[in-house]
């Protein structure tokens, strides 16, 4: 597995479960005339997001994201390949911007 540097769009909001986030993202993309590949989306909901965010970002960025989330209970990470454009703000999600992070991809063999 290779670790690669990527720009990750981060959004936050309040949801009770991952399926609700996915349904909202599908509705949001459809309303914009786009599609979204949910295989390129990670949802962190109703748990301390720090451990999972550390898989993708350095500690300083994790701390900034936690501060930006405020009282939101859900973080949504949108990786390259999810949509042709940024997801952006929606009726239930706030964009916290795009951040340089990394993720593990399978080695090409």
Residue frames as qw, qx, qy, qz and C-alpha x, y, z in Angstrom:
[[0.000, 0.888, 0.459, 0.000, 0.00, 0.00, 0.00],
 [0.429, 0.238, 0.011, 0.872, 1.30, 3.41, -0.94],
 [0.129, -0.754, -0.421, 0.488, 0.58, 6.63, 0.94],
 [0.354, 0.420, 0.355, 0.756, -0.11, 9.58, -1.38],
 [0.041, -0.314, -0.254, 0.914, -0.64, 13.29, -0.78],
 [0.030, 0.539, 0.709, 0.453, -4.17, 14.50, -1.68],
 [0.196, -0.165, 0.133, -0.957, -6.44, 17.49, -1.21],
 [0.188, -0.392, -0.896, 0.091, -9.35, 16.47, 0.98],
 [0.283, -0.470, -0.144, -0.824, -12.52, 18.54, 1.25],
 [0.214, -0.208, -0.825, 0.481, -13.81, 18.54, 4.81],
 [0.372, -0.475, -0.281, -0.747, -17.38, 19.34, 5.78],
 [0.099, -0.077, -0.831, 0.542, -19.17, 19.25, 9.10],
 [0.507, -0.324, -0.265, -0.753, -22.72, 19.08, 10.36],
 [0.398, -0.169, 0.734, -0.524, -24.97, 17.13, 12.69],
 [0.704, 0.076, -0.533, -0.463, -26.34, 13.75, 11.65],
 [0.777, -0.369, 0.373, -0.349, -27.46, 10.67, 13.58],
 [0.826, -0.078, 0.540, 0.145, -25.87, 8.11, 11.27],
 [0.258, -0.331, 0.618, 0.665, -23.67, 7.63, 8.20],
 [0.282, 0.421, 0.795, 0.334, -26.56, 6.54, 5.93],
 [0.071, 0.892, 0.386, -0.224, -28.25, 9.89, 6.56],
 [0.186, -0.698, 0.331, 0.607, -25.09, 11.72, 5.50],
 [0.296, -0.033, 0.789, 0.537, -24.85, 9.63, 2.33],
 [0.216, 0.673, 0.702, 0.091, -28.53, 10.25, 1.49],
 [0.025, -0.904, -0.125, 0.408, -28.02, 13.99, 2.01],
 [0.248, -0.513, 0.532, 0.627, -24.89, 14.03, -0.18],
 [0.303, 0.260, 0.822, 0.407, -26.73, 12.17, -2.95],
 [0.125, 0.838, 0.526, -0.078, -29.64, 14.66, -2.78],
 [0.157, -0.830, 0.112, 0.524, -27.24, 17.62, -2.72],
 [0.294, -0.267, 0.678, 0.619, -25.27, 16.37, -5.73],
 [0.264, 0.478, 0.793, 0.268, -28.45, 15.56, -7.69],
 [0.046, 0.895, 0.349, -0.274, -29.86, 19.04, -6.99],
 [0.119, -0.756, 0.345, 0.544, -26.66, 20.44, -8.54],
 [0.772, 0.568, -0.141, -0.248, -26.99, 18.18, -11.59],
 [0.212, 0.609, -0.759, 0.085, -24.02, 16.06, -10.51],
 [0.918, -0.206, -0.328, -0.078, -23.31, 12.63, -9.16],
 [0.238, -0.736, 0.571, -0.276, -21.15, 11.62, -6.23],
 [0.764, 0.134, -0.629, 0.055, -19.14, 8.45, -5.74],
 [0.624, -0.698, 0.129, -0.327, -19.61, 7.59, -2.07],
 [0.940, -0.047, -0.127, 0.314, -16.65, 5.19, -2.21],
 [0.492, 0.360, -0.158, 0.777, -14.55, 8.36, -2.04],
 [0.331, -0.662, 0.054, -0.670, -16.30, 9.75, 1.05],
 [0.476, -0.101, -0.764, 0.424, -15.53, 9.02, 4.70],
 [0.420, -0.684, -0.163, -0.574, -17.98, 9.92, 7.46],
 [0.353, 0.008, -0.714, 0.605, -17.01, 10.32, 11.11],
 [0.420, -0.520, -0.251, -0.700, -20.19, 10.65, 13.15],
 [0.700, -0.605, -0.046, -0.377, -20.98, 10.83, 16.85],
 [0.880, -0.268, -0.103, 0.379, -17.49, 9.79, 17.99],
 [0.309, -0.793, 0.231, 0.471, -14.35, 11.73, 18.79],
 [0.733, 0.680, 0.014, -0.013, -13.10, 12.57, 15.28],
 [0.121, -0.854, 0.496, 0.105, -9.45, 13.11, 16.27],
 [0.618, -0.276, 0.716, 0.171, -8.21, 9.50, 15.93],
 [0.684, 0.477, 0.528, 0.161, -9.70, 9.04, 12.46],
 [0.286, 0.957, -0.035, -0.036, -8.65, 12.49, 11.26],
 [0.361, -0.725, 0.550, 0.204, -5.08, 11.63, 12.26],
 [0.760, 0.127, 0.595, 0.229, -5.11, 8.89, 9.62],
 [0.525, 0.693, 0.370, 0.328, -5.30, 11.62, 6.97],
 [0.117, 0.907, -0.036, 0.403, -3.89, 14.86, 8.42],
 [0.455, 0.213, -0.531, 0.683, -0.99, 16.08, 10.57],
 [0.327, -0.490, -0.661, 0.465, -1.81, 16.99, 14.17],
 [0.050, -0.274, -0.076, 0.957, -1.85, 20.76, 13.54],
 [0.329, -0.089, -0.520, -0.783, -4.52, 20.40, 10.84],
 [0.414, -0.390, -0.822, 0.000, -6.52, 17.98, 12.99],
 [0.223, -0.433, -0.494, 0.720, -6.61, 20.59, 15.75],
 [0.135, 0.163, -0.181, -0.960, -7.74, 23.30, 13.31],
 [0.387, -0.201, -0.723, -0.536, -10.49, 21.08, 11.93],
 [0.358, -0.437, -0.770, 0.295, -11.74, 20.22, 15.43],
 [0.074, -0.376, -0.255, 0.888, -11.91, 23.95, 16.24],
 [0.242, 0.076, -0.416, -0.873, -13.76, 24.69, 12.98],
 [0.333, -0.300, -0.866, -0.224, -16.28, 21.92, 13.63],
 [0.333, -0.347, 0.237, -0.844, -17.44, 23.64, 16.81],
 [0.568, -0.074, 0.625, -0.531, -20.44, 21.74, 18.16],
 [0.746, 0.307, -0.383, -0.450, -21.01, 19.71, 14.98],
 [0.751, -0.301, 0.563, -0.169, -21.07, 15.96, 15.60],
 [0.861, 0.308, 0.379, 0.140, -20.18, 14.78, 12.10],
 [0.072, -0.677, 0.478, 0.555, -17.11, 15.27, 9.92],
 [0.836, 0.461, 0.295, -0.035, -17.27, 14.36, 6.24],
 [0.299, -0.554, 0.552, 0.546, -14.09, 13.80, 4.23],
 [0.750, 0.612, 0.188, -0.166, -14.46, 13.98, 0.47],
 [0.564, -0.375, 0.540, 0.499, -11.52, 12.55, -1.44],
 [0.234, 0.471, -0.492, -0.694, -10.54, 13.20, -5.06],
 [0.147, -0.016, -0.925, -0.351, -12.74, 11.24, -7.41],
 [0.147, 0.417, 0.778, -0.445, -15.95, 11.74, -5.43],
 [0.343, 0.830, 0.390, -0.205, -17.27, 14.61, -7.57],
 [0.584, 0.528, 0.192, 0.586, -16.12, 16.72, -10.48],
 [0.016, 0.693, -0.122, 0.710, -16.33, 19.83, -8.26],
 [0.052, 0.132, -0.715, 0.684, -16.21, 20.54, -4.55],
 [0.200, -0.530, -0.824, 0.024, -19.27, 19.47, -2.59],
 [0.013, -0.378, 0.023, -0.925, -19.46, 22.88, -0.89],
 [0.262, 0.029, 0.570, -0.778, -22.03, 24.08, 1.62],
 [0.286, -0.333, -0.800, -0.408, -25.44, 22.47, 1.69],
 [0.499, -0.609, -0.175, -0.591, -28.54, 22.85, 3.81],
 [0.847, -0.524, -0.040, -0.086, -27.02, 20.55, 6.47],
 [0.843, -0.120, 0.033, 0.523, -23.26, 20.66, 5.88],
 [0.006, -0.970, 0.159, 0.181, -20.69, 23.45, 6.17],
 [0.811, 0.430, -0.177, 0.355, -17.58, 23.30, 4.08],
 [0.569, -0.760, 0.123, 0.289, -14.46, 23.65, 6.21],
 [0.195, 0.826, -0.440, -0.293, -12.36, 23.91, 3.08],
 [0.928, 0.293, -0.212, 0.084, -9.89, 21.72, 1.25],
 [0.468, -0.767, 0.438, -0.007, -6.87, 20.53, 3.20],
 [0.540, 0.526, -0.657, -0.020, -3.66, 18.83, 2.18],
 [0.740, -0.381, 0.492, -0.255, -3.52, 15.38, 3.68],
 [0.216, 0.380, -0.865, -0.248, -2.62, 11.87, 2.65],
 [0.861, -0.033, 0.244, -0.444, -4.30, 8.55, 2.21],
 [0.410, -0.282, 0.848, 0.185, -3.32, 5.00, 1.56],
 [0.730, 0.443, -0.174, -0.491, -3.92, 3.64, -1.91],
 [0.933, -0.033, 0.346, 0.097, -3.28, 0.11, -3.12],
 [0.266, -0.518, 0.589, 0.561, 0.02, -0.34, -4.94],
 [0.725, 0.547, -0.125, -0.399, -0.36, -0.56, -8.70],
 [0.490, -0.360, 0.769, 0.198, 1.02, -3.90, -9.77]]
